[in-house]
């Protein structure tokens, strides 16, 4: 998967996301999710890393479905009565549909971008899509700084713990400490961003000249086949949903 051009990965994720968001039926989401799970072993991502990057999605998707379960439109018979919430069959179906759709849309995007190097993506955007080099390099620098911000957060947290001000005090104190850490991190990020912008300007990164690139981003036949595979998965999902009569266009 790492050998696929980042532009092809971006297009594939967009194709699957747009097609699956055009309908509100669970059938297309299930078919798309099954196809994506069948292709996961070919992504080249170790199982341990795969679990790590997908665990936030597996936690967040059911919570998104919970909103449909509690606040969806009342349709069908009552399934359960929880205090002020009268949960009906329609709300259960909506919650399941939302959860499956989030999984089907986010799963390929997360896996594809987890196997993409930001520098390769920047090269492809500038060379193949002809985006402005200044914008691409600025975005790449910002992405690279995310790792530094995580390190800064850990160092700030450890420093406060070493000074004995990181524990105890209950939830109110914990919220205060979190806000204090966030403000300190924001200060460091602004300072580092200003230094980085000055350094990039000093090295003529914003010069209005044609820029050369150390690595060439090449579009190969396998990249076209990869996008074709995304169209195939999207087409199968739509075909099954339409054939079974479950297709529910989002605008209708």
C-alpha positions as CSV (number, residue, x, y, z in Angstrom):
1,X,0.0,0.0,0.0
2,X,2.9,2.3,0.7
3,X,3.9,2.1,-3.0
4,X,0.6,3.6,-4.2
5,X,0.7,7.3,-5.1
6,X,-0.8,9.5,-2.3
7,X,-3.0,11.2,-4.9
8,X,-4.6,7.8,-5.7
9,X,-5.2,7.1,-2.1
10,X,-6.8,10.5,-1.6
11,X,-9.1,10.0,-4.6
12,X,-10.0,6.5,-3.5
13,X,-11.0,7.7,0.0
14,X,-13.0,10.5,-1.5
15,X,-14.8,8.2,-4.0
16,X,-15.9,5.8,-1.2
17,X,-16.8,8.6,1.1
18,X,-19.0,10.5,-1.3
19,X,-20.8,7.5,-2.6
20,X,-21.6,6.1,0.8
21,X,-22.8,9.5,2.1
22,X,-25.3,9.8,-0.7
23,X,-27.7,7.3,0.9
24,X,-29.0,6.6,4.4
25,X,-29.5,2.8,4.1
26,X,-27.6,0.2,6.1
27,X,-27.2,-2.2,3.2
28,X,-24.7,-0.1,1.2
29,X,-22.7,0.6,4.4
30,X,-22.6,-3.1,5.4
31,X,-21.5,-4.1,1.9
32,X,-18.8,-1.4,1.7
33,X,-17.6,-2.2,5.2
34,X,-17.3,-5.9,4.4
35,X,-15.3,-5.2,1.2
36,X,-13.0,-2.8,3.1
37,X,-12.4,-5.4,5.8
38,X,-11.7,-8.0,3.2
39,X,-9.0,-5.7,1.7
40,X,-7.4,-4.8,5.1
41,X,-4.8,-7.6,5.0
42,X,-3.4,-6.2,1.8
43,X,-2.9,-2.7,3.3
44,X,0.5,-3.8,4.7
45,X,-0.3,-2.4,8.2
46,X,0.8,-4.6,11.2
47,X,-2.1,-5.8,13.2
48,X,-1.0,-4.0,16.4
49,X,-0.7,-0.7,14.6
50,X,-4.0,-1.3,12.9
51,X,-5.8,-1.8,16.2
52,X,-4.1,1.4,17.6
53,X,-5.2,3.7,14.7
54,X,-8.7,2.2,14.5
55,X,-9.5,2.1,18.2
56,X,-10.6,5.8,18.3
57,X,-13.0,5.2,15.4
58,X,-14.4,2.0,17.0
59,X,-15.1,4.1,20.1
60,X,-16.5,7.2,18.5
61,X,-18.8,5.6,15.9
62,X,-21.2,4.0,18.5
63,X,-21.4,7.4,20.3
64,X,-22.4,9.0,17.0
65,X,-25.1,6.4,16.5
66,X,-26.3,7.1,20.1
67,X,-27.5,10.6,19.0
68,X,-29.7,9.0,16.4
69,X,-31.0,6.5,19.0
70,X,-32.0,9.1,21.5
71,X,-33.0,12.0,19.3
72,X,-34.2,10.4,16.0
73,X,-37.7,10.5,14.6
74,X,-40.1,8.2,16.4
75,X,-41.2,5.5,13.8
76,X,-42.5,2.0,14.4
77,X,-43.1,0.2,17.6
78,X,-41.5,1.1,20.9
79,X,-38.4,-1.0,21.6
80,X,-37.6,0.3,25.1
81,X,-38.6,3.2,27.3
82,X,-35.6,4.9,29.1
83,X,-37.0,7.7,31.2
84,X,-37.8,10.6,28.9
85,X,-36.6,8.7,25.8
86,X,-39.1,6.5,23.9
87,X,-36.8,4.5,21.7
88,X,-38.6,3.1,18.7
89,X,-37.7,0.7,15.9
90,X,-37.0,3.6,13.5
91,X,-34.5,5.2,16.0
92,X,-32.7,1.9,16.4
93,X,-32.4,1.5,12.6
94,X,-31.2,5.1,12.3
95,X,-28.5,4.5,15.0
96,X,-27.3,1.3,13.4
97,X,-27.2,3.1,10.0
98,X,-25.2,6.1,11.3
99,X,-22.7,3.8,13.1
100,X,-22.1,1.6,10.0
101,X,-21.9,4.6,7.7
102,X,-19.2,6.3,9.9
103,X,-17.2,3.1,10.0
104,X,-17.5,2.5,6.2
105,X,-16.5,6.1,5.4
106,X,-13.7,6.6,7.9
107,X,-12.1,3.2,7.8
108,X,-10.5,3.5,4.3
109,X,-9.5,7.1,4.9
110,X,-7.7,6.3,8.2
111,X,-5.9,3.2,6.8
112,X,-4.9,4.9,3.5
113,X,-3.5,8.0,5.2
114,X,-1.8,5.9,7.9
115,X,0.2,4.3,5.1
116,X,1.1,7.7,3.5
117,X,4.2,9.7,4.2
118,X,3.3,13.4,4.5
119,X,6.4,14.3,2.3
120,X,5.2,12.0,-0.5
121,X,1.7,13.6,-0.3
122,X,3.2,17.1,-0.5
123,X,5.3,16.0,-3.5
124,X,2.3,14.6,-5.3
125,X,0.1,17.6,-4.6
126,X,2.7,20.0,-5.9
127,X,3.9,18.0,-8.9
128,X,0.8,16.2,-10.1
129,X,-2.0,18.5,-9.0
130,X,0.1,21.7,-9.5
131,X,-0.9,23.2,-6.2
132,X,1.2,26.3,-5.1
133,X,4.5,25.2,-3.6
134,X,4.2,27.7,-0.8
135,X,0.9,26.3,0.4
136,X,2.0,22.7,0.1
137,X,5.3,23.3,2.0
138,X,3.6,25.3,4.7
139,X,1.0,22.5,5.2
140,X,3.8,19.9,5.3
141,X,5.7,21.9,7.9
142,X,2.5,22.2,10.0
143,X,1.9,18.4,9.8
144,X,5.5,17.8,10.9
145,X,5.0,20.0,13.9
146,X,2.2,17.9,15.2
147,X,4.7,15.3,16.4
148,X,6.7,18.0,18.2
149,X,3.5,19.3,19.8
150,X,2.8,15.8,21.2
151,X,6.4,15.6,22.6
152,X,5.9,19.1,24.1
153,X,2.7,18.0,25.8
154,X,4.4,15.0,27.3
155,X,7.4,17.0,28.5
156,X,5.1,19.7,30.1
157,X,3.1,16.9,31.8
158,X,6.2,15.2,33.1
159,X,7.7,18.6,34.3
160,X,4.5,19.4,36.3
161,X,4.5,15.9,37.8
162,X,8.2,16.3,38.8
163,X,7.3,19.5,40.6
164,X,4.4,17.8,42.4
165,X,1.6,19.8,40.8
166,X,0.2,17.1,38.5
167,X,-1.9,15.0,40.9
168,X,-4.8,15.3,43.4
169,X,-7.4,18.0,43.9
170,X,-10.4,16.3,42.3
171,X,-12.0,17.0,38.9
172,X,-12.0,20.8,39.3
173,X,-8.3,20.9,39.9
174,X,-7.8,18.4,37.0
175,X,-9.7,20.7,34.7
176,X,-7.6,23.7,35.8
177,X,-4.4,21.8,35.2
178,X,-5.6,20.7,31.8
179,X,-6.4,24.3,30.8
180,X,-3.0,25.4,32.1
181,X,-1.2,22.7,30.1
182,X,-3.2,23.7,27.0
183,X,-2.2,27.3,27.3
184,X,1.4,26.4,27.8
185,X,1.3,24.2,24.7
186,X,-0.4,27.0,22.7
187,X,2.4,29.4,23.7
188,X,5.1,26.9,22.6
189,X,3.3,26.2,19.4
190,X,3.0,29.9,18.5
191,X,6.6,30.5,19.3
192,X,7.8,27.5,17.3
193,X,5.5,28.4,14.4
194,X,6.9,31.9,14.3
195,X,10.5,30.7,14.3
196,X,9.7,28.2,11.6
197,X,8.0,30.8,9.4
198,X,11.0,33.1,9.7
199,X,13.4,30.3,8.9
200,X,11.4,29.3,5.8
201,X,11.2,32.9,4.6
202,X,14.9,33.3,5.1
203,X,15.5,30.3,2.9
204,X,13.3,31.8,0.2
205,X,10.5,29.3,0.5
206,X,8.1,32.0,-0.6
207,X,10.1,33.2,-3.6
208,X,8.0,33.6,-6.8
209,X,10.1,31.2,-8.8
210,X,9.7,27.7,-10.3
211,X,10.7,25.3,-7.6
212,X,12.5,22.1,-8.2
213,X,11.8,18.9,-6.2
214,X,14.3,16.4,-4.8
215,X,11.9,13.5,-5.3
216,X,9.7,13.0,-8.4
217,X,6.1,11.9,-7.8
218,X,5.2,9.5,-10.6
219,X,1.7,8.3,-11.6
220,X,1.8,4.6,-12.5
221,X,-0.7,2.2,-13.9
222,X,-1.2,0.5,-10.5
223,X,-2.5,3.9,-9.2
224,X,-5.2,3.9,-11.8
225,X,-6.1,0.3,-11.0
226,X,-6.3,1.3,-7.3
227,X,-8.8,4.1,-8.1
228,X,-10.7,1.6,-10.2
229,X,-10.9,-0.7,-7.2
230,X,-12.5,2.1,-5.2
231,X,-15.0,2.6,-7.9
232,X,-15.7,-1.1,-7.9
233,X,-16.3,-1.3,-4.2
234,X,-18.6,1.8,-4.4
235,X,-20.4,0.4,-7.3
236,X,-21.0,-3.0,-5.6
237,X,-22.4,-1.2,-2.5
238,X,-24.8,0.9,-4.5
239,X,-25.9,-2.0,-6.7
240,X,-26.7,-4.2,-3.8
241,X,-28.6,-1.4,-2.0
242,X,-30.6,-0.6,-5.1
243,X,-31.3,-4.3,-5.9
244,X,-32.6,-5.0,-2.4
245,X,-34.7,-1.8,-2.4
246,X,-32.9,-0.4,0.5
247,X,-31.4,2.6,-1.3
248,X,-32.5,5.8,0.4
249,X,-31.1,8.9,-1.3
250,X,-30.1,11.5,1.2
251,X,-31.9,14.4,-0.5
252,X,-35.2,12.6,-1.1
